[in-house]
């Protein structure tokens, strides 16, 4: 998992939240 997130370290958290929303939409 090599993503360029030097300027925004918190971007990883945002990505996980985004993925969580996608998963919720897929399951529901």
mmCIF file of the N, C-alpha and C atoms, coordinates in Angstrom:
data_MODEL
# 
_entry.id   MODEL 
# 
loop_
_atom_site.group_PDB 
_atom_site.id 
_atom_site.type_symbol 
_atom_site.label_atom_id 
_atom_site.label_alt_id 
_atom_site.label_comp_id 
_atom_site.label_asym_id 
_atom_site.label_entity_id 
_atom_site.label_seq_id 
_atom_site.pdbx_PDB_ins_code 
_atom_site.Cartn_x 
_atom_site.Cartn_y 
_atom_site.Cartn_z 
_atom_site.occupancy 
_atom_site.B_iso_or_equiv 
_atom_site.pdbx_formal_charge 
_atom_site.auth_seq_id 
_atom_site.auth_comp_id 
_atom_site.auth_asym_id 
_atom_site.auth_atom_id 
_atom_site.pdbx_PDB_model_num 
ATOM 1  N N  . UNK A 1 1  ? 0.864   -1.192 0.000  1.00 0.00 ? 1  UNK A N  1 
ATOM 2  C CA . UNK A 1 1  ? 0.000   0.000  0.000  1.00 0.00 ? 1  UNK A CA 1 
ATOM 3  C C  . UNK A 1 1  ? 0.895   1.235  0.000  1.00 0.00 ? 1  UNK A C  1 
ATOM 4  N N  . UNK A 1 2  ? 1.314   1.647  -1.181 1.00 0.00 ? 2  UNK A N  1 
ATOM 5  C CA . UNK A 1 2  ? 2.195   2.815  -1.284 1.00 0.00 ? 2  UNK A CA 1 
ATOM 6  C C  . UNK A 1 2  ? 1.438   3.976  -1.905 1.00 0.00 ? 2  UNK A C  1 
ATOM 7  N N  . UNK A 1 3  ? 0.933   4.848  -1.058 1.00 0.00 ? 3  UNK A N  1 
ATOM 8  C CA . UNK A 1 3  ? 0.188   6.008  -1.549 1.00 0.00 ? 3  UNK A CA 1 
ATOM 9  C C  . UNK A 1 3  ? 0.942   7.273  -1.161 1.00 0.00 ? 3  UNK A C  1 
ATOM 10 N N  . UNK A 1 4  ? 1.007   8.229  -2.081 1.00 0.00 ? 4  UNK A N  1 
ATOM 11 C CA . UNK A 1 4  ? 1.720   9.471  -1.796 1.00 0.00 ? 4  UNK A CA 1 
ATOM 12 C C  . UNK A 1 4  ? 0.862   10.375 -0.912 1.00 0.00 ? 4  UNK A C  1 
ATOM 13 N N  . UNK A 1 5  ? 1.137   10.359 0.380  1.00 0.00 ? 5  UNK A N  1 
ATOM 14 C CA . UNK A 1 5  ? 0.385   11.200 1.318  1.00 0.00 ? 5  UNK A CA 1 
ATOM 15 C C  . UNK A 1 5  ? 1.365   11.951 2.210  1.00 0.00 ? 5  UNK A C  1 
ATOM 16 N N  . UNK A 1 6  ? 2.366   12.569 1.584  1.00 0.00 ? 6  UNK A N  1 
ATOM 17 C CA . UNK A 1 6  ? 3.336   13.339 2.364  1.00 0.00 ? 6  UNK A CA 1 
ATOM 18 C C  . UNK A 1 6  ? 2.735   14.651 2.871  1.00 0.00 ? 6  UNK A C  1 
ATOM 19 N N  . UNK A 1 7  ? 2.019   15.394 2.007  1.00 0.00 ? 7  UNK A N  1 
ATOM 20 C CA . UNK A 1 7  ? 1.467   16.671 2.470  1.00 0.00 ? 7  UNK A CA 1 
ATOM 21 C C  . UNK A 1 7  ? 0.353   16.468 3.499  1.00 0.00 ? 7  UNK A C  1 
ATOM 22 N N  . UNK A 1 8  ? -0.424  15.412 3.332  1.00 0.00 ? 8  UNK A N  1 
ATOM 23 C CA . UNK A 1 8  ? -1.543  15.199 4.247  1.00 0.00 ? 8  UNK A CA 1 
ATOM 24 C C  . UNK A 1 8  ? -1.489  13.798 4.846  1.00 0.00 ? 8  UNK A C  1 
ATOM 25 N N  . UNK A 1 9  ? -0.853  13.631 6.000  1.00 0.00 ? 9  UNK A N  1 
ATOM 26 C CA . UNK A 1 9  ? -0.784  12.320 6.662  1.00 0.00 ? 9  UNK A CA 1 
ATOM 27 C C  . UNK A 1 9  ? -2.182  11.840 7.073  1.00 0.00 ? 9  UNK A C  1 
ATOM 28 N N  . UNK A 1 10 ? -3.074  12.782 7.370  1.00 0.00 ? 10 UNK A N  1 
ATOM 29 C CA . UNK A 1 10 ? -4.426  12.415 7.794  1.00 0.00 ? 10 UNK A CA 1 
ATOM 30 C C  . UNK A 1 10 ? -5.271  11.932 6.622  1.00 0.00 ? 10 UNK A C  1 
ATOM 31 N N  . UNK A 1 11 ? -4.728  12.056 5.409  1.00 0.00 ? 11 UNK A N  1 
ATOM 32 C CA . UNK A 1 11 ? -5.470  11.633 4.227  1.00 0.00 ? 11 UNK A CA 1 
ATOM 33 C C  . UNK A 1 11 ? -5.802  10.151 4.320  1.00 0.00 ? 11 UNK A C  1 
ATOM 34 N N  . UNK A 1 12 ? -4.888  9.373  4.927  1.00 0.00 ? 12 UNK A N  1 
ATOM 35 C CA . UNK A 1 12 ? -5.127  7.935  5.089  1.00 0.00 ? 12 UNK A CA 1 
ATOM 36 C C  . UNK A 1 12 ? -6.432  7.710  5.835  1.00 0.00 ? 12 UNK A C  1 
ATOM 37 N N  . UNK A 1 13 ? -6.649  8.454  6.903  1.00 0.00 ? 13 UNK A N  1 
ATOM 38 C CA . UNK A 1 13 ? -7.870  8.308  7.690  1.00 0.00 ? 13 UNK A CA 1 
ATOM 39 C C  . UNK A 1 13 ? -9.079  8.645  6.832  1.00 0.00 ? 13 UNK A C  1 
ATOM 40 N N  . UNK A 1 14 ? -8.967  9.691  6.036  1.00 0.00 ? 14 UNK A N  1 
ATOM 41 C CA . UNK A 1 14 ? -10.073 10.094 5.166  1.00 0.00 ? 14 UNK A CA 1 
ATOM 42 C C  . UNK A 1 14 ? -10.374 8.992  4.159  1.00 0.00 ? 14 UNK A C  1 
ATOM 43 N N  . UNK A 1 15 ? -9.306  8.368  3.642  1.00 0.00 ? 15 UNK A N  1 
ATOM 44 C CA . UNK A 1 15 ? -9.489  7.284  2.673  1.00 0.00 ? 15 UNK A CA 1 
ATOM 45 C C  . UNK A 1 15 ? -10.221 6.122  3.323  1.00 0.00 ? 15 UNK A C  1 
ATOM 46 N N  . UNK A 1 16 ? -9.845  5.778  4.545  1.00 0.00 ? 16 UNK A N  1 
ATOM 47 C CA . UNK A 1 16 ? -10.504 4.661  5.231  1.00 0.00 ? 16 UNK A CA 1 
ATOM 48 C C  . UNK A 1 16 ? -11.977 4.973  5.470  1.00 0.00 ? 16 UNK A C  1 
ATOM 49 N N  . UNK A 1 17 ? -12.267 6.223  5.842  1.00 0.00 ? 17 UNK A N  1 
ATOM 50 C CA . UNK A 1 17 ? -13.668 6.618  6.052  1.00 0.00 ? 17 UNK A CA 1 
ATOM 51 C C  . UNK A 1 17 ? -14.437 6.507  4.739  1.00 0.00 ? 17 UNK A C  1 
ATOM 52 N N  . UNK A 1 18 ? -13.789 6.942  3.644  1.00 0.00 ? 18 UNK A N  1 
ATOM 53 C CA . UNK A 1 18 ? -14.422 6.868  2.321  1.00 0.00 ? 18 UNK A CA 1 
ATOM 54 C C  . UNK A 1 18 ? -14.706 5.420  1.958  1.00 0.00 ? 18 UNK A C  1 
ATOM 55 N N  . UNK A 1 19 ? -13.712 4.545  2.206  1.00 0.00 ? 19 UNK A N  1 
ATOM 56 C CA . UNK A 1 19 ? -13.890 3.122  1.905  1.00 0.00 ? 19 UNK A CA 1 
ATOM 57 C C  . UNK A 1 19 ? -15.013 2.544  2.759  1.00 0.00 ? 19 UNK A C  1 
ATOM 58 N N  . UNK A 1 20 ? -15.075 2.957  4.013  1.00 0.00 ? 20 UNK A N  1 
ATOM 59 C CA . UNK A 1 20 ? -16.119 2.456  4.910  1.00 0.00 ? 20 UNK A CA 1 
ATOM 60 C C  . UNK A 1 20 ? -17.495 2.820  4.366  1.00 0.00 ? 20 UNK A C  1 
ATOM 61 N N  . UNK A 1 21 ? -17.638 4.038  3.859  1.00 0.00 ? 21 UNK A N  1 
ATOM 62 C CA . UNK A 1 21 ? -18.919 4.461  3.293  1.00 0.00 ? 21 UNK A CA 1 
ATOM 63 C C  . UNK A 1 21 ? -19.259 3.618  2.068  1.00 0.00 ? 21 UNK A C  1 
ATOM 64 N N  . UNK A 1 22 ? -18.270 3.357  1.223  1.00 0.00 ? 22 UNK A N  1 
ATOM 65 C CA . UNK A 1 22 ? -18.512 2.548  0.029  1.00 0.00 ? 22 UNK A CA 1 
ATOM 66 C C  . UNK A 1 22 ? -18.945 1.149  0.429  1.00 0.00 ? 22 UNK A C  1 
ATOM 67 N N  . UNK A 1 23 ? -18.264 0.574  1.420  1.00 0.00 ? 23 UNK A N  1 
ATOM 68 C CA . UNK A 1 23 ? -18.596 -0.782 1.868  1.00 0.00 ? 23 UNK A CA 1 
ATOM 69 C C  . UNK A 1 23 ? -20.015 -0.811 2.429  1.00 0.00 ? 23 UNK A C  1 
ATOM 70 N N  . UNK A 1 24 ? -20.362 0.209  3.210  1.00 0.00 ? 24 UNK A N  1 
ATOM 71 C CA . UNK A 1 24 ? -21.714 0.271  3.769  1.00 0.00 ? 24 UNK A CA 1 
ATOM 72 C C  . UNK A 1 24 ? -22.744 0.304  2.650  1.00 0.00 ? 24 UNK A C  1 
ATOM 73 N N  . UNK A 1 25 ? -22.480 1.133  1.635  1.00 0.00 ? 25 UNK A N  1 
ATOM 74 C CA . UNK A 1 25 ? -23.420 1.231  0.515  1.00 0.00 ? 25 UNK A CA 1 
ATOM 75 C C  . UNK A 1 25 ? -23.532 -0.103 -0.205 1.00 0.00 ? 25 UNK A C  1 
ATOM 76 N N  . UNK A 1 26 ? -22.409 -0.805 -0.340 1.00 0.00 ? 26 UNK A N  1 
ATOM 77 C CA . UNK A 1 26 ? -22.413 -2.082 -1.050 1.00 0.00 ? 26 UNK A CA 1 
ATOM 78 C C  . UNK A 1 26 ? -23.187 -3.128 -0.262 1.00 0.00 ? 26 UNK A C  1 
ATOM 79 N N  . UNK A 1 27 ? -22.954 -3.190 1.054  1.00 0.00 ? 27 UNK A N  1 
ATOM 80 C CA . UNK A 1 27 ? -23.630 -4.189 1.889  1.00 0.00 ? 27 UNK A CA 1 
ATOM 81 C C  . UNK A 1 27 ? -25.118 -3.865 1.983  1.00 0.00 ? 27 UNK A C  1 
ATOM 82 N N  . UNK A 1 28 ? -25.438 -2.593 2.213  1.00 0.00 ? 28 UNK A N  1 
ATOM 83 C CA . UNK A 1 28 ? -26.838 -2.196 2.370  1.00 0.00 ? 28 UNK A CA 1 
ATOM 84 C C  . UNK A 1 28 ? -27.429 -1.925 0.995  1.00 0.00 ? 28 UNK A C  1 
# 
